[in-house]
Amino acid sequence: MDRIGSFNHHTASNGFQNSCNRDTEFGANDRRFAFSRQASSMQWQEPSHPPISTNSDELAKPLLSRSMSSINIPPGRYFSSESNNFFGVKDNSGDKLSVLSLAFSILENVRSGNLYMKRLFIMIFLNVLYSTAELATGLLSGRIGLVSDAFHLTFGCGLLTFSLFSIAASRSKPDHVYTYGYKRLEVLAAFTNALFLLFLSFSLAVEALHAYIQDESEHKHYLIVSAVTNLTVNLIGVWFFRNYARINLVYRKAEDMNYHSICLHVLADSIRSAGLILASWFLSLGVQNAEVLCLGLVSVAVFMIVMPLFRATGGVLLQMVPPSIPTSALSKCLRQITSLEDVLEVTQARFWELVPGQVVGSLSLTIKKGTDNRQTLEFVHGVYHELGILELTVQIEDA
């Protein structure tokens, strides 16, 4: 059986290695190892910056040393005891977290969170009040349009609440189940918002087509007050997240994607409300097919502003090669490694973005038997370090 090890900062003693060999039944002459460059513990707390090329000798020097690892590792030994308490809520009984305690923990995170978390909470509160009032008015007056718009806003509030939940959850430390932490929840929330906005764009296009075929534009006139109120609430949200009010945004951290999706969410709702207001105004002036034209333009506008976010979040979730690292640069690195005299083959070279600014890679090398592994590892880690790939795992096998 092959022996698997990892290169860290400390060298294991011979007695520890012999003990692990007895426990795992590894042979003393096996020469298959796994080599890994791991990020420091601070990277779990603060998101890393985007990949930056550097020629510094100190940064390019791989952090390598050798230690043994056992298969059955107690999970609590390598993570703090608080990491298993989601949102800091104690769970000594092992029962599932109740909805009430989860709500209180989210409120506690909002209270102690940053400015954007508090602004998002205010936005959700205003939207809930408005959608409740609109639903009650629609039910009392029998206006199906108000009821439909209220359900649309309620669904949007649910997505914004999920965004707030992901921000709070991402602050939790990694544990033995989610060893990378919860940062990708924010990417998932951004993807969910983008998917909702694409559906909104499609529904607006269908609504415009339906109005053109049935010629029922006049039935929307009573929604003018609702549209003005909704526009006012959403403009407050646009002002709250105005720093992210750009279509193509450079994502340096996972929360950038989430905040950008929130801004695009309220911006798209603002454009939709403005389109309904313009359609009503044009209809009052006697312009034919005004609703069809306004809804069609709004549908196209929402689609265009959300597609860059949809592609970016989808690329991260599908573990595509990070857009910050050209594929030509990765091909050049592979050519440099294969040109080494001791390297016979490079396989399973995989690189992906865990979250924006945190690139992870792994590859397998086949080298000549009896050669020194350390020089090869130093060269490989140095090459990829210059591209910004700090979390790199290299597996070496003898031919």
Protein Blocks (a to p, Z undefined) as FASTA:
>chain_A
ZZdddddfbdcdfklmmmmmmmnopafkbcbdcddddddfklmmpccddddddfbfklmp
ccdddddddfblcfklmpcfklmmgghiacfkopacdfklmmmmmmmmmmmmcfklmmmm
mmmmmmmmmmmmmmmmmmmnopaklmmmmmmmmmmmmmmmmmmmmmmmmmpccdfklmnb
jmlmmmmmmmmmmmmmmmmmmmmmmmmmmmmmnopmkmmmmmmmmmmmmmmmmmmmmmmm
mmmmcfbdcdfbfklmmmmmmmmmmmmmmmmmmmmmmmmmmmmnopahklmmmmmmmmmm
mmmmmmmmmmmmmmmmnopacfklcfklmmmmmmmmmmpmklmbdchiacddfbghiacd
dddddddehiafklmmmmmmmmmmmnopabccdddddZZ
